[in-house]
Amino acid sequence: MKQPEHRSPSGQPTAGAEGVPPPEGPSDLIETDYVIGQDNLTGHVKIDLDIHGKVFGISALVTLLFVLLTLALQSEVEPLFTGLRNWLTGHLSWFFLLSANVFVVLCLALVVSPLGKVRIGGLDASPDFSYLSWFSMLFAAGMGIGLMFYGVSEPMSHFSSAMGGTAMENGVRTDWAPLGAAAGNAQESARLSMAATIFHWGLHPWAIYAIVALALAIFAFNKGLPLTMRSIFYPILGERIWGWPGHVIDILAVFATLFGLATSLGLGASQAAAGLGYLFGIPDGNLTMMLLIVGITFIAILSIVAGVDKGVKRLSQLNMVLAFLLLAFVIVVGPTLVIMTGFFDSLLAYATYLPALSNPFGREDANFSQGWTAFYWAWWISWSPFVGMFIARISRGRTVREFLIAVLLVPSLVSVLWMSAFGGTGIHQLVSAGFEGVQDAALELQLFVMLAELPLAAITSFIGIVLVVVFFITSSDSGSLVIDTITAGGKVNAPKPQRVFWATVEGLIAIALLLGGGLAALQAMAVSTGLPFTLVLLVGCYTIVKGLMSEPRSKPVLKTNLG
């Protein structure tokens, strides 16, 4: 059965991918007999269902089995998770670092190459959003629980370890300092700590997101295929993407997204619990974190039921305002001059240390490169289907060049400003005022301890908790939409009960991992699901180039015969 035929303004037939507008103007469409949802199971058994039987069934069954086993065998699985994380980061950190470098190099190469002229959505496509709206949404994508959790704690951790210098035991370095540390040198330790932090939140992670987003955008908006990960592999697999090879790719994307989200939700719950304990004396143990996850998941479900416009849109707007106010407050009330000069100094330090930080081979700083960088790259990769699909949806009408420049630079600069403000303030409190409270506090408490040294501490700390909670809700809501799209065979308007199911599953995974090993378990699953998906993205690099090479970059010149 053929897809219903559409035609672009040029009269060219286009594919009828549900929820995906047809290309405008000349574009290299892929002709396929596959109809989105043709393999889906549909029906109404008290609730509406529209699911891809194999992708949904395998993903749901394996995930629920994992949750049940983890909850039933908590004491047994904790050492297993810790060992898994240590083995993966210890033996394969070079692979994660090398892969991330490939993504950055490809993005930069596409920016300067003629392929950068290709327009997402066809040569006549116009942007769906103004620059201001587009940049705002890219900024929103760049914010998250991670920036709240690590905004103070990561620069402070790197600063403390760099100041402490290197430590050797049996010929092996045991410290966590990046590169060669800067023992006793506060100024250079601060530069190194900010360079290492920006390395983890700058070009490399956003290149990962950009690769996924660009691939999804080109194969959906220019080639007419569904907005799912399997579509990226059409240049290699052809029509086989509709069979088991495509099912496996989409199932990997589901697992990566689920456990990447669960890691963020677990971090957010631990930080919100710590904040509530710090402000109100509420015990911040597992029970509090479980209740937080249950409560926030319930709110996310209400947001899903309310719909995107009434639910997640309003929450995102609230989050943007609160995040901006908190950032502005810290810049104005904190050491303003230190923050603003530190922003530019940190960028210079990042450029200076970048070659050494991104080197995947022969590293002496094993704890840093494996425990920090390798985990981060796996975590970003596991988030890439979620963030990539969001970025792809809002970027139709942009050229590849302006898309990549914006996606790489705008969120990266926002992240640098955030880290410079929050991390720079924490380091300044230690170096200039001798306040060691932030340095001595647990990771999840360091934000609140830093804010306590500024005016209006109770208000700003409460805003910090609210930000974590709302980030939690919007991530769960948006993440469940992406997972539901994948497990519904590419349909973007599947029944809401399916999104409710996936939001519930995300909360259950976060609870199971927290009870079954805490932060180590969260990191282990992010790394283990990020590993196979890294292979997916590396293959995607080839298909992006192949897909772009077949796209027209300028309108054909009409020749007339005047003779």
N, C-alpha and C positions, 0 to 999 in steps of 0.2 A: 504494500500500500504506500502510495506517495504522500509526502507532506503536502499540505495545502500550499498552493503557490502564491507568493507575494511578488510585487515588483517595486523596485527602487525608482526614484525620480528619473533615472536614466533609461527606464524601461527594462532593466535587467531582472530576471527572475531571482527571487531570494528564498531562503529556507524559512519555514514557519516554526522556528524554535519558540516554544511557549515562554513568554516573558522577555524575549530577546528581540528588540526592534530590528527590522531588516536593514542591511547596509544602504547608505545613500550614495549614489554615484557609482562609478566603476569600482569593482572589487572582485577578488578571486574567490568566488563561492565554491564550496565543496558540495557536490551533488551526492546525496545519499537517500536511500529508500527508507531509512529508519525514521519513525515517528516518535517524538518524545512521549514517553509514558506507555508505549505499546506493550512493554513487558510488565507493566504495573499490575498489582492486585488491587482492585477497587471494590467497594461495597459499603454497606451500612449495617453494622452490628452494634446497635446502640450509639456508636460514634462513626463518623465518616472516615474511610480509609482510602488512601491512594499512594501505595508504596511499591518500590521496586523489590519484588519478593526476595531475590537472592542477596542484594546489597543490604537491605534493611534487616532481613532475617539473620544473616551471619553477623552483622555488626551488633545487633541488639543481643543475640544469644551469647556471643563471646564476651561482650561487655558485662552483661548481667551475671554470667558465670564467674568472671573475674571479681566482681564486687562481692558476691556471696562467698567465694573462697577466701578472699582477703579478710572479710569480716569474721569468718569462722576460724581462721588460722592466724590470728593477729601476731602472736608471739613467734610463730614459725616463719612468717613471711618477712618480718623486719630485717633479719640478717640477709635474707635472700635479696631484698630490694637494695640494701646497702652494697652488697657484693656485686650486684648487677651494675649499679651506677659506677662503682669504682673500676670494674673491668672494662666497661664501655669507654669511659673517659680516659682510662689509663692506656688502653691499647689503640683507641681509634680517634684520639684527640686530633692527630695530624690530618685525618680524613675530614673532620668537621671544619678545621681551620682552612685546609686547602680548598674545600668546596665553597666556603664563603668567599674566599679570594676570587674564585672563578666567577661567582655571581657579580661581584663588584666590577671586575675587569670587563665582563660582557656588557654590563649596563653602561659603563663609560665608553666602550667601543661603539655601542649602538648610538650614543649621543652624538659622536663626531662622524659617524658613517652616513652614507646616503640613505640607509634604511631608516634613519631618524625622521625622514620626511613623510613616511607612511602615516596616514591619519586613521585613528581608531574609529571604526564605524563607516568607512568609505570616504572617498575623496571629497564628497559634498556634505559630509556630516558636520553639524555645528554642535558646539559644546552644550551639554544639558544644564550646566551651571556656570555662573560668572566666576571670574578668578577669585574674588573675595569668598564666595560660597564654597568654591572648590578647595581653596587653601584652608578654610575653616574646618572642612570635613577631614582633610588630610591631617590637620592639627589634632582633631578629635581621635583619629585613628592612631596617632602617635602617643596619645595619653593612655594610661591604663593603671591597673593595680601595681604593675611592676615599678612604674615611676614613683608611686607613693611608697612602696615597700623599700626600694633601693635608693631613692633620691638622696637621703642622708647617709644611709648605712654603707652603700658601696664606696663613695669617695672616702668616708671615714675609715673603712676597713683597709683600703689600699694605702691610705696615708699612714696608718698605724703600722702596717706590716713593712712599708718602705722605710719608715723611720727606724724600725727595729733592725734593719739590715738582714743579711743572709745568715742562715744557721745550717750547719752540716752535721750529719750523723751517719757514721759508717760510709762516708763518701757520697751521701745523697742529701740534697737540700731538703730541709724539713719546714722551712718558712713558707709563707703564702704571698711574699712580696712579688710584684710584677717585675720582670726582667732582672736587673742586677741590684734592685733596691736603691736607696739613697741614705744609708745609715747616718743618723744624727743631723741630716741636712733638711730642716723643716721646709725651706723654700722649694728645693728640688723634689722633696717627697710630695709636696702639694701638687706640683706640676705633673709628676709621674702618676699620682693617684687620679687626677682629673683626666689625663691623657688615656689611662686605662679605662676609666668609666665611659668617656666619650667613645672609645673604641667599641665598647659593648652596646652603646645606644645610638651610634651614628650611622655611617655609610654602610657598614656590613649588614646589620639587621634589615635596614631599609632596602638594600639591594636584594635580599632574600624575598621580601614582600613584593618588590617591584617585578621580579622575574615571574612570580606566580600571577600577579595582577595583569601584567602585560600579556602573558600567554593566554590567560582566560579571556581577556578583552579581545585579542586578535581573533582567536578561534571561535568566539561567540559572535562578536559584532561585525567582523569582516568575513568570516568563513561560514557563518550561519549555523554553527553547531551549538548544542546545549551548553549552559554555563556550569559545566562540571569538569573535574580534573581529567577524566578519560578523553575529553575532546582534544586536549593538548597533544595526545599521542597519535592522532590521525595520520600525520605524515609518515609514521613508522609502521603502525599496525593496520591502517586502512579500516575497512569495515569490521575488522576483528575487535575494535574498541567496544562494539555493542555486545560482545560475548564475554567469556571469562577473563581474558586479559584486562578488559575495561572494568569488569566487576572488582578485580583485585586492586586496581589502581584506586577506585572510588572507596573501597573498604579501608585501604591504607590511609586515605585522606580523612575518613571518619575517625579512625583510631587516633591519628595524629592530632586532629582538632579536639577530640574528646579529652585526651590526656594533657594536651597543652592548656586547654581551658581549666581542667581540674587542678593543674599546678598553680595557675593564677588564682583560682578560687580558694585553694588551700592557703596560699600566701596571704590573700586578702582577709580570710577568716582569722588567721593567726594574728594579723596586725590589728584588725578591728577589736578582737578580744583583748589584746594587750592594751590598746587605747582605752577601752572601757574599764579595764582593771586599773590603769594609771589614773584615770579621771574620777571614777566612781567607786573604786575598790571592789569591782566585780571579779570573782576568781576567773583567771584566764586559762583554765585547763581545757581538756578535750570536750567536756560537756558544754562549756560555753561556746566553743568553736562549732560543735555539732548543731547547737540551737541556732547559732548565727547562720550557718549554711542552710538549715531547714527554713528559717524565717525569710532569708533573702531569696532563696529559690522559690518560695511561695509568692513573694512580691514579683519576681521575674515572670512567674506563670500568669499573674494578674496582668502584667504588662503585655504578655503575649496575647492574652484573650482580648485586651483592649485594642490591639492592633498597632501597627508601626507608627501611624500618625499620632494617635492618642497616647501610646505607651512609650516606646523606646525613644521616639523623637523628643518628647517633652523631657524625659529623663536625661537625654544627651545634652539638651540645651541647659538644663539645670547644672549638669556636671561641668560644662564648659564655663559657665559663669562662676561657679564656686572655685574651680581650678585656677581661673585667671585672677580672681580676687585673692586667693591664698598666695599665688606667686607674686602678685603685685605687692601684697602686704609684706612678705619676707624681703623683697627688694627694697622697699621704702623704709621699713622699720629696722631691718637688719643692717649689716655693714654695706651700705649701698655702693660706695666707691670700690670696696674690695670685690663685690659681686660683679660690677660692670667691667672693671679692669681685668678681673679674673676670667670673665667670659672670653675676651680676646686672647689673653695669655694662655688659657686652656686650649683654645683652638690651635695656637701656635705650637704648644706642647704636643698636641695630638698629631699634628703634621710631622713633628720631629721624631716622635716615637713610633709612628704608624708602621714603618717597615719592620721594625723589630717585633712589635706586638702581633703582627699578622703572619710572622714567619712560622710555618707549620712543622719545621724539622729542626732537630738538634737543640731543643729548648732545655735550658737548665732550670727554669722556673716551672717545674712540673705541676706543683700544687695550683699555681695561678692558671696556667694554660689549660690544665685538665679540669680543675674544680670550678673555675669561673668561666673561661672562654668556651670550652667545649660544651659545657652545660648550656650556656646562653645560646650558642648557635643551634643546638638541638631544640631548645625551647622556642626560639624564633621560627625555626623550620616547622615545628609542630603547630604553630599559630598561623603559618603562611596561607593555608587554604581559607581560613576565616577572614583574616585581614586582606588577603589578596582579592577575594571575591568582592569585598566591600569596596576596595579601591577601584577594581575593574568596573563596577556598576556606576561609579560617579565620574568616570574619566572618558566616557564616550565623547567623541568630537575633538579630542586633543591629538596633536601629532605625537609620535613616539618620542621625539626629542624633548618637547616641553613636558610630556608625561614623566619621563625619567628624571629630568632636572628637578621638577617639582617634588616628585615622590622621594628622591634621594635627599634633597636639600631642606625643604620646608620642615618636615617632622624632625630631621636630624638637628636643625638649629634650635627648634623648640626644646628638644630633649637636652641639648647642651645648656641652654639658658636655665632650664629647670634644675639640672644637676649643679650648675654653677651657683645658683641661688641657694638651694637647700644644702648641698654638700659643702659649698664654699662657706656658708654661714657656720655649719658645724665645725669645720676645720679652724675657722677664725676664732670661734669660741675657745677652742683648745689652745691654739698657739698664742693668741693675744691676751686672752683673759685667764688662761690656765684652768678653764673649766673642763674637767675630765668626765663629766656625767654622760655625755653622748658616747664617748669612746668606750666607757665601761658598761653601757646598757646593752641589753639583748638587741639583735638586729631589728626585730619587729617593734621595739620601743624607741629606737633612736630618733625617729621623726618627732615624737611627742616630747622627748627630753630636750631636743633642740628648740622646739617652739616654746617650751616652758621658760626659757631664758629671754624671750621676747615679750613685749606688752600683750595684753588680752589673750594670755596663754590658754585659758579655759575655752574661750570662744574659738580660737584657731584650731586647737586640738580637736574640738567637737566637729568643726568643719572638715578636718582631716579624716575623722571616722566616717562622716557622712559621704565624703568623696570615695573612700574605699568601698563603702556599701553600694553606692550608686554605680561605680565602675563595675562592681560585682554583678549588679542587676543587668546593666546594659550588655556586658560581655556574655552573660548567660543567655539573654534574649537574642542577641545578634548571632551568637555561636550556634544556638539551637536552630535558627533560621537556615544557616549555611549547611549544617548537618542534615536538616530535613530536606533541603533542596537536593543534596547528593543522594540521599536514600529514597527520594521520590523520583529518581531517574532523570533529574534535571528540571522538574517542575518547580517553579518559584512561588506558586500559589496553592500549595498542597494544604489539606485540612489542618486547622490549628491544633487539634488534639495530638497530632504527630510531633509538633514543636513542643507541646507540653510534655510529652513523653521524654524527648531528648533533654529538655531543661531539667527534668527530674533525675535522669540518668547522670547528668553532669554533677549534680549535687551529691548523688550517691557515691560516685567515684571519688569526689573530694573527701567525703567522710571516711570512706573505706581506706584511702591512702593515708589520711591523717592518723587514723587508728592503727593502721598496719605498718607504721614506720615514720610518720611525721614528714619533715622536710626531705629527708633522704629518699623516702618512697616517692614523693612527688617528683623529685629530680630524676629518680631512676626511670620512671615511666615516661617523663618528657624526653629523656635521652633515648630510651629504647624504641619509642614510636617515631622519634625524629630521625633515627638512623635509616630505616628503609625509605622514608620519605625524602631523604637527601638524595638517594639514587633516582627517585622520581624527578626531582628538580634538575639534576644534572642532565638527564635525558631531555627534560623540557628545554634546556638551554639550546640544544641542537634544533628542536622542533620550532622554537621561536624564530631562529634565524631562517630556517627553511620556509616557515610560514610568511615571514616578512619579505623574503626575496621574491615571492610570487605575487606580492601586492603591488598595484600601480602606485607610483610616487608622484605622478603629475598627470594632468588631463591630456588625452591625445590631441595632437594638432590636426585640425580639419584642413585637408588640402583641396583646393579648387583648381579646375582646369580652365584658365582664361583664354586658352588658345582655341 
